[in-house]
Amino acid sequence: MEERLRDENLVRKTSNADGDEEATILLNTILSASVDKEKAQEGLSKLSSGIIVLKVYQELNGKVRDAVISLIDQEREGEQIDRALLKNVLDIFIEIGMGQMDYYENDFEAEMLKDTAAYYSRKASNWILEDSCPDYMLKAEECVKWEKDRVSHYLHSSSEPKLLEKVQHELLSVYANQLLEKEHSGCHALLRDDKVVDLSRMFRLFSKIPRGLDPVSSIFKQADKKDIVGLQEQALKEAFEVFCNKGVAGSSSAELLATFCDNILKKGGSEKLSDEAIEETLEKVVKLLAYISGGQFTSKMEGMVRKVTDWTSARKIQTSFEEYLSNNPNANPGIDLTVTVSKTDIWPRYKSFDLNLPAEMVKCVEVFGKFYQTKTKHRKLTWIYSLGTCNLIGKFEPKTLELIVTTCQASALLLFNSSDRLSYSEIMTQLNLTDDDVVRLLRSLSCAKYRILNKEPNTKSISPTDYFEFNSKFTDNKSRIKIPLPPVDEKKKVIEDVDKDRRYAIDASIVRIMKSRKVLGHQQLVMECVEQLGRMFKPDFKAIKKRIEDLITRDYLERDKDNPNLFRYLA
């Protein structure tokens, strides 16, 4: 830290070196971002003339160059430096030459390239002994990326090809054979184990250096043909994954498939598919999801698809329940009841709430519960009222209608069998629902197409001060109507669910990486996390940073006391 501050101070004090007062003013003028171009050019013209160049530039350029190079090396080690300051100072080397690159190339760039070669030579000599081939290539790729980043922030663009040539030579050309022939992790091992991601990185890196692919092609020629065929198949699979994960009109493939499945399951799709056709369609969707999310995320989905259309188990339970009722007349619930029992290990956890059922429905739940206990004593039934439907007979003055409603809607309507008028708060209390659920429920019954309830005041919104009455004069051309609940923002919900799943995936990736590495720098952890998750989705760097911070607070990781950019895994 002290060395970095010393180097930065030297760079900052370039304009305060011994020499003419005019030189100091001129250098300050050049470094000032607010000065206009004409004044800068006027100052540079004076600075380029004889005495001032000798007294200021020739005396200080070597010290400043060394300080800048030292700061670059410190940044390579993960320290934070003032990039804007470096850019301002390096611009002097160019402006001194009145736009010509001689001063920049001879007095700065040449030494910087020598230092770069020496720096990466030291790094490579250690990494080649310590790291596996995939780990070494990951570090090499990261180094190339960060050198490009330096060029974009403060080095001149003409330095990029020269800089990358030094990096690639020291990291790849010098150790090519040793790296590719590593016994348990080299090119042979990667081919044998179908490591497509690592082999792709190998191609990207070695294709950038002269004749870099020669040793790679030589190893491929010696490889087992079965390995090559397997690699081609894997490559095609991953290429298809990339295609499947491309967004369409602002929506991801996962969102579009979720909407498609929702439509199929609710309505049978636009073609009103049969159960067999739905099953076949959903099986195809699961295969696509494996490319989008990865197989580990679709195992439960496969089980769900099988459950969606194969109701054999549920139908057996229902048939058995009907036999139970016929053999036990005293157990008759008084209502035709159909129950579908599903396992929670496959289906997602639906919102469950303690709805206060009307007396008619309470008896149904009790009767089925007693029946189910005769089948098993080790399973607990959880009633998901949000998935239930009821057929009610509504006796209106014009005519009697059959109403197809949800369990919650039915519970609300049945309250009016014993009450002529109910307030919003009374309905909420008697049903034991939240404000959001009550508002959605009452809007469907009093403000939508079918106004089964009259609302006071007669507005289009639901308020806690509203009162409701049964609309005895309601009628409709049909004798059987379905009253839907207002739709929730499905797209928003899907996005929230996807974000939640991705947070879990990022957490798992970070923990896996740190568990194997024990100690790792911030940049490398982020890069490896992106690499691991890249086949499923493209994680946001900010999201990874947030998950790292969260894992630190949960004592999975800790920061190194001396270097905050270094993380340690806590077992």
C-alpha positions as CSV (number, residue, x, y, z in Angstrom):
1,M,0.0,0.0,0.0
2,E,2.8,2.4,0.9
3,E,4.6,1.6,-2.4
4,R,1.4,2.3,-4.4
5,L,0.8,5.7,-2.7
6,R,4.5,6.6,-3.2
7,D,4.2,5.8,-7.0
8,E,0.9,7.7,-7.3
9,N,2.3,10.7,-5.5
10,L,5.3,10.8,-7.9
11,V,3.0,10.7,-10.9
12,R,0.8,13.4,-9.4
13,K,3.9,15.6,-8.7
14,T,5.2,15.3,-12.2
15,S,4.3,18.9,-12.7
16,N,6.1,20.1,-9.5
17,A,9.6,18.9,-10.4
18,D,12.6,21.3,-10.3
19,G,12.7,23.5,-13.4
20,D,11.2,26.7,-14.8
21,E,8.1,27.9,-13.2
22,E,6.7,28.1,-16.8
23,A,7.2,24.3,-17.2
24,T,5.2,23.6,-14.0
25,I,2.4,25.8,-15.2
26,L,2.4,24.1,-18.6
27,L,2.4,20.6,-17.3
28,N,-0.5,21.5,-15.0
29,T,-2.3,22.9,-18.0
30,I,-1.9,19.6,-19.9
31,L,-3.1,17.5,-17.0
32,S,-6.1,19.7,-16.4
33,A,-9.2,18.2,-17.9
34,S,-11.1,21.5,-18.0
35,V,-8.6,23.4,-20.2
36,D,-9.6,24.2,-23.8
37,K,-7.7,22.6,-26.7
38,E,-6.2,25.9,-28.0
39,K,-4.6,26.7,-24.7
40,A,-3.3,23.1,-24.4
41,Q,-1.8,23.2,-27.9
42,E,-0.2,26.6,-27.1
43,G,1.4,25.1,-23.9
44,L,2.6,22.0,-25.7
45,S,4.2,24.1,-28.4
46,K,6.2,25.9,-25.8
47,L,6.9,22.7,-23.9
48,S,8.3,21.1,-27.0
49,S,10.9,23.7,-27.4
50,G,14.5,23.2,-26.2
51,I,15.2,24.2,-22.7
52,I,11.9,23.2,-21.1
53,V,12.0,19.8,-22.6
54,L,15.5,19.2,-21.3
55,K,14.7,20.5,-17.8
56,V,11.3,18.9,-17.3
57,Y,10.5,16.0,-19.7
58,Q,14.0,14.5,-20.0
59,E,14.6,14.7,-16.3
60,L,11.2,13.3,-15.2
61,N,10.0,10.9,-17.9
62,G,12.1,8.0,-16.6
63,K,10.9,8.3,-13.0
64,V,7.3,8.8,-14.1
65,R,7.5,5.8,-16.5
66,D,8.8,3.6,-13.7
67,A,6.1,4.8,-11.3
68,V,3.4,4.1,-13.9
69,I,4.7,0.6,-14.6
70,S,4.9,-0.1,-10.9
71,L,1.2,1.0,-10.5
72,I,0.2,-1.3,-13.5
73,D,1.9,-4.3,-11.8
74,Q,0.2,-3.5,-8.5
75,E,-3.2,-3.4,-10.3
76,R,-2.3,-6.8,-11.8
77,E,-2.0,-8.1,-8.3
78,G,-5.5,-7.0,-7.5
79,E,-4.9,-3.6,-5.9
80,Q,-7.0,-0.5,-6.7
81,I,-5.2,2.3,-8.5
82,D,-6.2,5.7,-9.9
83,R,-6.8,4.8,-13.6
84,A,-7.8,8.4,-14.6
85,L,-4.5,9.7,-13.2
86,L,-2.5,7.1,-15.3
87,K,-4.4,8.1,-18.5
88,N,-3.7,11.8,-17.9
89,V,0.0,11.2,-17.4
90,L,0.3,8.8,-20.4
91,D,-1.4,11.3,-22.6
92,I,1.6,13.6,-21.9
93,F,3.9,11.2,-23.7
94,I,1.7,11.5,-26.8
95,E,1.0,15.2,-26.5
96,I,4.8,15.9,-26.1
97,G,5.3,14.5,-29.6
98,M,2.5,16.7,-31.0
99,G,0.4,13.6,-31.9
100,Q,3.4,11.5,-33.0
101,M,3.9,8.2,-31.0
102,D,7.7,8.3,-30.8
103,Y,7.9,9.5,-27.2
104,Y,5.1,7.1,-26.0
105,E,6.6,4.1,-27.8
106,N,10.3,4.8,-26.9
107,D,10.1,6.3,-23.5
108,F,7.2,4.3,-22.0
109,E,5.8,1.5,-24.1
110,A,9.1,-0.4,-24.7
111,E,9.8,-0.6,-21.0
112,M,6.2,-1.4,-20.2
113,L,6.3,-4.4,-22.6
114,K,9.5,-5.7,-21.1
115,D,8.0,-5.5,-17.6
116,T,4.8,-7.2,-18.8
117,A,6.9,-10.1,-20.3
118,A,8.9,-10.4,-17.1
119,Y,5.7,-10.3,-14.9
120,Y,3.9,-13.0,-16.8
121,S,7.0,-15.1,-17.1
122,R,7.2,-15.2,-13.3
123,K,3.5,-16.0,-13.0
124,A,3.6,-18.8,-15.7
125,S,6.5,-20.5,-14.1
126,N,4.5,-20.9,-10.9
127,W,1.1,-21.7,-12.4
128,I,2.5,-24.4,-14.7
129,L,3.7,-26.3,-11.6
130,E,0.7,-25.7,-9.4
131,D,-2.4,-25.7,-11.6
132,S,-4.2,-28.2,-13.8
133,C,-4.5,-27.5,-17.5
134,P,-8.1,-26.2,-17.2
135,D,-7.2,-23.9,-14.3
136,Y,-4.1,-22.6,-16.0
137,M,-6.1,-21.8,-19.2
138,L,-8.8,-20.1,-17.1
139,K,-6.1,-17.8,-15.6
140,A,-4.5,-17.2,-19.0
141,E,-7.9,-16.2,-20.5
142,E,-8.6,-13.9,-17.5
143,C,-5.2,-12.2,-17.9
144,V,-5.8,-11.5,-21.6
145,K,-9.2,-10.1,-20.7
146,W,-7.8,-7.7,-18.0
147,E,-4.9,-6.5,-20.3
148,K,-7.5,-5.6,-22.9
149,D,-9.4,-3.8,-20.1
150,R,-6.2,-1.8,-19.3
151,V,-5.9,-0.7,-22.9
152,S,-9.5,0.5,-22.9
153,H,-9.0,2.6,-19.7
154,Y,-5.6,4.2,-19.9
155,L,-3.1,2.7,-22.4
156,H,-3.1,3.8,-26.0
157,S,-5.0,1.5,-28.4
158,S,-1.9,0.9,-30.4
159,S,-0.4,-1.0,-27.4
160,E,-3.1,-3.7,-27.4
161,P,-1.6,-6.1,-30.1
162,K,1.9,-5.7,-28.7
163,L,0.7,-6.2,-25.1
164,L,-1.4,-9.3,-25.9
165,E,1.5,-10.8,-27.9
166,K,3.7,-10.6,-24.7
167,V,1.0,-12.1,-22.5
168,Q,0.2,-14.9,-24.9
169,H,3.9,-15.7,-25.6
170,E,4.8,-16.0,-21.9
171,L,1.7,-17.8,-20.8
172,L,1.0,-20.0,-23.8
173,S,3.8,-20.3,-26.3
174,V,6.6,-20.9,-23.8
175,Y,4.7,-23.7,-21.9
176,A,2.4,-25.0,-24.7
177,N,3.8,-28.6,-24.8
178,Q,4.1,-28.8,-21.0
179,L,0.5,-27.5,-20.5
180,L,-1.1,-29.7,-23.2
181,E,0.6,-32.8,-22.1
182,K,-0.2,-32.6,-18.4
183,E,-0.8,-36.2,-17.4
184,H,-4.2,-36.0,-15.7
185,S,-5.6,-32.8,-17.0
186,G,-4.0,-32.1,-20.4
187,C,-5.5,-32.3,-23.9
188,H,-5.7,-36.1,-23.9
189,A,-7.7,-36.1,-20.6
190,L,-10.0,-33.4,-21.7
191,L,-10.8,-35.3,-24.9
192,R,-11.4,-38.5,-23.0
193,D,-13.7,-36.9,-20.5
194,D,-15.6,-34.8,-23.0
195,K,-14.7,-31.5,-21.4
196,V,-16.1,-29.3,-24.2
197,V,-15.9,-26.1,-22.2
198,D,-12.2,-26.5,-21.5
199,L,-11.5,-27.6,-25.0
200,S,-13.3,-24.6,-26.4
201,R,-11.2,-22.4,-24.2
202,M,-8.1,-24.2,-25.4
203,F,-9.0,-23.5,-29.0
204,R,-9.7,-19.8,-28.3
205,L,-6.4,-19.3,-26.6
206,F,-4.1,-21.3,-28.9
207,S,-5.7,-20.1,-32.1
208,K,-4.5,-16.6,-31.2
209,I,-0.8,-17.4,-31.3
210,P,1.3,-18.3,-34.4
211,R,1.1,-22.1,-35.1
212,G,-0.5,-22.4,-31.7
213,L,-3.0,-25.1,-32.9
214,D,-0.3,-27.4,-34.3
215,P,0.4,-29.2,-31.0
216,V,-3.4,-29.4,-30.3
217,S,-4.1,-30.9,-33.7
218,S,-1.3,-33.4,-33.2
219,I,-2.9,-34.6,-30.0
220,F,-6.3,-34.8,-31.7
221,K,-4.9,-37.1,-34.4
222,Q,-3.6,-39.4,-31.7
223,A,-6.9,-39.5,-29.8
224,D,-9.4,-42.3,-29.8
225,K,-12.1,-41.8,-32.5
226,K,-14.8,-42.6,-29.9
227,D,-13.6,-39.6,-27.9
228,I,-13.8,-37.4,-31.0
229,V,-17.3,-38.6,-31.8
230,G,-18.5,-38.0,-28.2
231,L,-16.9,-34.6,-28.3
232,Q,-18.8,-33.7,-31.5
233,E,-22.1,-34.8,-30.0
234,Q,-21.5,-32.8,-26.9
235,A,-20.5,-29.8,-28.9
236,L,-23.7,-30.0,-30.9
237,K,-25.7,-30.4,-27.7
238,E,-24.1,-27.3,-26.2
239,A,-24.5,-25.3,-29.4
240,F,-28.2,-26.1,-29.2
241,E,-28.2,-24.9,-25.6
242,V,-26.9,-21.6,-26.8
243,F,-29.6,-21.4,-29.4
244,C,-32.3,-22.2,-26.9
245,N,-31.2,-19.6,-24.5
246,K,-31.5,-16.7,-26.9
247,G,-34.2,-14.3,-26.0
248,V,-37.2,-13.5,-28.2
249,A,-38.8,-10.1,-28.3
250,G,-37.5,-9.2,-24.8
251,S,-38.6,-12.5,-23.2
252,S,-36.3,-15.4,-22.3
253,S,-36.9,-18.9,-23.6
254,A,-37.8,-20.0,-20.1
255,E,-40.5,-17.3,-19.8
256,L,-42.0,-18.2,-23.1
257,L,-42.1,-21.9,-22.3
258,A,-43.6,-21.2,-18.9
259,T,-46.4,-19.2,-20.5
260,F,-46.9,-21.9,-23.1
261,C,-47.1,-24.7,-20.5
262,D,-49.5,-22.6,-18.4
263,N,-51.8,-22.2,-21.4
264,I,-51.6,-25.9,-22.2
265,L,-52.4,-27.0,-18.7
266,K,-55.2,-24.5,-18.2
267,K,-57.0,-24.6,-21.5
268,G,-55.5,-27.4,-23.6
269,G,-53.9,-24.8,-25.8
270,S,-55.4,-23.1,-28.8
271,E,-56.1,-26.5,-30.5
272,K,-57.9,-27.9,-27.3
273,L,-55.6,-30.9,-27.1
274,S,-56.5,-34.3,-25.7
275,D,-54.8,-35.6,-22.6
276,E,-52.6,-37.8,-24.7
277,A,-51.5,-34.9,-26.9
278,I,-50.9,-32.7,-23.8
279,E,-48.7,-35.4,-22.4
280,E,-46.7,-35.7,-25.6
281,T,-46.3,-31.9,-25.9
282,L,-45.2,-31.5,-22.3
283,E,-42.6,-34.3,-22.6
284,K,-41.1,-32.3,-25.5
285,V,-41.1,-29.1,-23.4
286,V,-39.2,-30.9,-20.7
287,K,-36.5,-32.0,-23.2
288,L,-36.2,-28.3,-24.3
289,L,-36.0,-27.2,-20.6
290,A,-33.0,-29.5,-20.1
291,Y,-31.1,-27.4,-22.7
292,I,-32.2,-24.2,-21.1
293,S,-31.9,-25.0,-17.4
294,G,-29.8,-28.1,-17.2
295,G,-30.9,-31.6,-16.4
296,Q,-30.5,-31.1,-12.6
297,F,-33.3,-28.5,-12.7
298,T,-35.7,-30.6,-14.8
299,S,-35.8,-33.9,-12.9
300,K,-38.8,-32.6,-10.8
301,M,-40.4,-31.1,-13.9
302,E,-40.3,-34.6,-15.6
303,G,-42.1,-36.0,-12.6
304,M,-44.6,-33.2,-12.7
305,V,-45.3,-33.8,-16.4
306,R,-45.9,-37.5,-15.7
307,K,-48.2,-36.5,-12.9
308,V,-50.1,-34.0,-15.0
309,T,-51.5,-36.5,-17.4
310,D,-51.1,-39.8,-15.6
311,W,-53.8,-39.6,-13.0
312,T,-53.9,-43.3,-12.3
313,S,-52.9,-43.0,-8.6
314,A,-55.3,-40.1,-8.0
315,R,-58.2,-41.8,-9.8
316,K,-57.7,-45.0,-7.7
317,I,-57.9,-43.0,-4.5
318,Q,-61.1,-41.3,-5.8
319,T,-62.6,-44.6,-6.8
320,S,-61.8,-46.0,-3.4
321,F,-63.3,-43.0,-1.7
322,E,-66.6,-43.4,-3.6
323,E,-66.7,-47.1,-2.5
324,Y,-66.0,-46.0,1.1
325,L,-69.0,-43.6,0.9
326,S,-71.3,-46.3,-0.5
327,N,-70.3,-48.7,2.3
328,N,-70.7,-46.1,5.0
329,P,-74.0,-44.2,4.6
330,N,-73.3,-42.2,7.8
331,A,-70.2,-40.7,6.2
332,N,-72.0,-39.0,3.4
333,P,-70.6,-35.4,3.2
334,G,-73.8,-34.2,1.6
335,I,-71.9,-32.8,-1.4
336,D,-70.5,-34.5,-4.5
337,L,-66.8,-34.4,-3.6
338,T,-63.8,-35.1,-5.9
339,V,-60.3,-35.0,-4.4
340,T,-57.0,-35.2,-6.3
341,V,-54.1,-36.2,-4.1
342,S,-50.5,-35.4,-5.2
343,K,-47.1,-35.8,-3.6
344,T,-45.3,-32.7,-2.4
345,D,-41.8,-34.0,-3.4
346,I,-42.6,-33.4,-7.1
347,W,-45.0,-30.5,-7.2
348,P,-44.0,-27.0,-6.2
349,R,-45.1,-25.6,-2.9
350,Y,-48.3,-23.7,-3.7
351,K,-49.5,-20.9,-1.4
352,S,-51.3,-22.5,1.5
353,F,-53.6,-20.5,3.9
354,D,-56.1,-21.3,6.7
355,L,-59.3,-20.5,4.9
356,N,-62.3,-20.6,7.2
357,L,-64.6,-23.0,5.2
358,P,-68.4,-22.9,5.4
359,A,-70.0,-25.7,7.4
360,E,-70.9,-27.6,4.3
361,M,-67.3,-27.8,3.2
362,V,-65.9,-28.5,6.6
363,K,-67.9,-31.8,6.7
364,C,-66.4,-32.7,3.3
365,V,-62.8,-32.2,4.6
366,E,-63.5,-34.2,7.7
367,V,-65.1,-37.2,5.9
368,F,-62.3,-37.4,3.3
369,G,-59.7,-37.1,6.1
370,K,-61.2,-40.1,8.0
371,F,-61.2,-42.1,4.8
372,Y,-57.6,-41.3,4.0
373,Q,-56.5,-42.4,7.4
374,T,-57.8,-45.9,6.5
375,K,-55.3,-45.9,3.6
376,T,-52.2,-44.6,5.3
377,K,-51.3,-43.3,8.8
378,H,-47.9,-41.9,7.8
379,R,-49.0,-39.1,5.4
380,K,-50.5,-35.7,6.2
381,L,-53.0,-34.1,4.0
382,T,-52.6,-30.4,3.2
383,W,-55.5,-28.8,1.4
384,I,-54.6,-26.3,-1.3
385,Y,-57.8,-24.3,-1.6
386,S,-56.3,-22.0,-4.3
387,L,-56.5,-25.0,-6.7
388,G,-60.0,-26.1,-5.9
389,T,-63.2,-25.4,-7.9
390,C,-66.9,-25.6,-6.8
391,N,-70.2,-25.8,-8.7
392,L,-72.8,-23.8,-6.9
393,I,-76.5,-23.5,-7.7
394,G,-77.5,-19.9,-7.5
395,K,-81.3,-19.3,-7.0
396,F,-81.9,-15.9,-8.6
397,E,-85.3,-14.3,-9.2
398,P,-85.2,-14.5,-13.0
399,K,-83.9,-18.1,-13.1
400,T,-81.6,-20.6,-11.4
401,L,-78.0,-20.6,-12.6
402,E,-75.0,-23.0,-12.1
403,L,-71.9,-21.0,-11.0
404,I,-68.4,-22.5,-11.5
405,V,-66.2,-20.7,-9.0
406,T,-63.0,-21.3,-6.9
407,T,-63.2,-22.6,-3.4
408,C,-62.5,-19.1,-2.0
409,Q,-65.3,-17.6,-4.2
410,A,-67.7,-20.3,-3.1
411,S,-66.8,-19.7,0.6
412,A,-67.6,-16.0,0.2
413,L,-70.9,-16.5,-1.6
414,L,-72.1,-19.1,0.9
415,L,-71.7,-16.5,3.6
416,F,-74.8,-14.7,2.1
417,N,-77.0,-17.7,2.9
418,S,-77.1,-16.5,6.5
419,S,-76.5,-12.8,6.0
420,D,-78.3,-10.3,3.8
421,R,-75.5,-7.6,4.0
422,L,-71.8,-7.9,4.9
423,S,-69.0,-5.4,5.2
424,Y,-65.5,-5.8,3.7
425,S,-64.0,-6.4,7.1
426,E,-66.7,-8.9,8.1
427,I,-66.0,-11.0,5.0
428,M,-62.2,-10.8,5.6
429,T,-62.6,-11.9,9.2
430,Q,-65.0,-14.7,8.5
431,L,-62.9,-16.2,5.7
432,N,-59.5,-15.5,7.4
433,L,-58.0,-14.1,4.2
434,T,-55.4,-11.3,3.6
435,D,-56.3,-7.9,2.2
436,D,-54.9,-8.8,-1.2
437,D,-56.9,-12.0,-1.5
438,V,-60.1,-10.4,-0.3
439,V,-59.8,-7.5,-2.8
440,R,-59.2,-9.9,-5.7
441,L,-62.0,-12.2,-4.6
442,L,-64.6,-9.4,-4.1
443,R,-63.6,-7.7,-7.4
444,S,-64.4,-10.9,-9.3
445,L,-67.9,-11.2,-7.7
446,S,-69.0,-7.5,-7.7
447,C,-67.0,-5.5,-10.2
448,A,-66.3,-7.8,-13.1
449,K,-68.5,-9.3,-15.9
450,Y,-70.7,-11.3,-13.6
451,R,-71.9,-9.2,-10.7
452,I,-73.2,-11.8,-8.3
453,L,-72.9,-9.3,-5.5
454,N,-74.0,-5.7,-5.3
455,K,-71.5,-3.3,-3.9
456,E,-72.0,-0.1,-2.0
457,P,-70.8,2.3,-3.1
458,N,-71.2,1.2,-6.8
459,T,-67.6,1.8,-7.9
460,K,-65.1,-0.2,-9.9
461,S,-62.6,-0.6,-7.1
462,I,-62.7,-2.4,-3.8
463,S,-62.3,-0.5,-0.5
464,P,-62.2,-1.6,3.1
465,T,-65.3,0.6,3.8
466,D,-67.4,-1.2,1.1
467,Y,-70.6,-3.2,1.9
468,F,-71.9,-6.2,-0.1
469,E,-75.3,-7.8,-0.8
470,F,-76.5,-10.8,-2.8
471,N,-77.7,-9.7,-6.2
472,S,-81.0,-11.6,-6.4
473,K,-81.8,-10.0,-9.8
474,F,-78.7,-11.3,-11.6
475,T,-79.3,-13.3,-14.7
476,D,-77.4,-14.4,-17.8
477,N,-78.3,-16.0,-21.2
478,K,-76.4,-19.1,-20.3
479,S,-77.5,-21.5,-17.6
480,R,-74.0,-22.4,-16.6
481,I,-71.3,-19.7,-16.1
482,K,-67.7,-19.7,-15.0
483,I,-66.6,-16.8,-12.8
484,P,-62.8,-16.3,-13.1
485,L,-60.6,-14.5,-10.6
486,P,-58.8,-11.4,-11.9
487,P,-55.4,-12.5,-13.4
488,V,-52.3,-11.8,-11.4
489,D,-49.2,-10.4,-13.2
490,E,-48.0,-13.8,-14.4
491,K,-45.0,-12.5,-16.2
492,K,-43.8,-10.6,-13.1
493,K,-44.3,-13.7,-11.0
494,V,-42.4,-15.9,-13.4
495,I,-39.5,-13.4,-13.4
496,E,-39.5,-13.3,-9.6
497,D,-39.4,-17.1,-9.5
498,V,-36.7,-17.3,-12.0
499,D,-34.6,-14.7,-10.1
500,K,-35.1,-16.7,-6.9
501,D,-33.9,-20.0,-8.6
502,R,-30.9,-18.2,-10.1
503,R,-29.9,-16.8,-6.7
504,Y,-29.8,-20.4,-5.4
505,A,-27.8,-21.5,-8.4
506,I,-25.3,-18.7,-7.9
507,D,-24.9,-19.6,-4.2
508,A,-24.4,-23.2,-5.0
509,S,-21.8,-22.4,-7.7
510,I,-19.8,-20.1,-5.4
511,V,-19.8,-22.6,-2.6
512,R,-18.7,-25.4,-4.9
513,I,-15.8,-23.3,-6.3
514,M,-14.6,-22.1,-2.9
515,K,-14.9,-25.6,-1.3
516,S,-12.5,-26.9,-3.9
517,R,-10.2,-23.9,-4.1
518,K,-10.3,-22.8,-0.4
519,V,-8.7,-19.5,-1.2
520,L,-9.5,-17.4,-4.3
521,G,-9.4,-13.8,-5.6
522,H,-12.5,-11.9,-6.3
523,Q,-12.0,-11.6,-10.1
524,Q,-11.2,-15.3,-10.5
525,L,-14.1,-16.4,-8.4
526,V,-16.5,-14.3,-10.5
527,M,-15.0,-15.6,-13.8
528,E,-15.3,-19.3,-12.6
529,C,-18.8,-18.7,-11.4
530,V,-19.8,-17.2,-14.8
531,E,-18.1,-20.1,-16.5
532,Q,-20.0,-22.7,-14.5
533,L,-23.4,-21.1,-14.9
534,G,-22.9,-20.0,-18.5
535,R,-24.6,-23.2,-19.8
536,M,-27.8,-22.5,-17.8
537,F,-28.0,-18.7,-17.9
538,K,-25.8,-15.6,-18.1
539,P,-25.3,-14.4,-14.5
540,D,-25.0,-10.7,-13.9
541,F,-21.7,-9.6,-12.3
542,K,-23.6,-7.4,-9.7
543,A,-25.8,-10.4,-8.8
544,I,-22.7,-12.5,-8.2
545,K,-21.2,-9.8,-6.0
546,K,-24.4,-9.6,-4.0
547,R,-24.4,-13.4,-3.5
548,I,-20.8,-13.3,-2.3
549,E,-21.6,-10.6,0.3
550,D,-24.6,-12.7,1.4
551,L,-22.5,-15.8,1.8
552,I,-20.0,-13.8,3.8
553,T,-22.8,-12.7,6.2
554,R,-23.9,-16.4,6.5
555,D,-20.4,-17.5,7.3
556,Y,-19.7,-19.5,4.2
557,L,-16.9,-17.2,3.2
558,E,-14.6,-14.6,4.7
559,R,-12.4,-11.8,3.4
560,D,-8.7,-12.0,3.9
561,K,-7.7,-9.5,6.6
562,D,-4.8,-8.2,4.5
563,N,-6.3,-8.3,1.1
564,P,-10.1,-7.5,0.9
565,N,-10.2,-8.9,-2.7
566,L,-9.2,-12.4,-1.5
567,F,-11.8,-14.8,-0.1
568,R,-11.4,-17.9,2.1
569,Y,-13.8,-20.8,2.4
570,L,-15.1,-21.5,5.9
571,A,-15.7,-25.3,6.3
